[in-house]
Amino acid sequence: MMEPIIQFKHEGKEYEFDQIDGRLRFVLFAAAGYMYNKHRKILVITELKRSQEMQDLYYKDNPDYQKKPWQSVHQYGRGADISVLNLTKEEYMDLEYFINSHVIYDGIRVSALVHDVGQGIHFHIQVNYTGITEIKG
């Protein structure tokens, strides 16, 4: 039996996975397949959907958010946070390059980035809300 290439950090995320934007699922499967085939590492989904209350909690200490709160792609099923266990800096850069060289967000922002919104540094993957995110071969 083959080992799963995607795992979920919390119970119930599998249910949310079925509710997110299909383009995001595609990107997550592509990223997971890439990491497993090239590095034999498993992608772990740590967050998918997010409520407004959770958004407020994450950004409560951000001065810009306090002035003018913003919404997140997570609230619309177009954002995912992931981690990969025992990821080296080179492997992190490889995954980020793989995603951003194959998935075009909107020409300004990227589809994959690393950030910390107060919950620890992690990969954030997103697809845009207009049109079709371009997938390059």
Summary of the structure (lengths in Angstrom):
residues: 137
radius of gyration: 14.9
end to end distance: 29.4
largest distance: 52.1
contacts: 372
relative contact order: 0.18
helix: 39%
strand: 20%
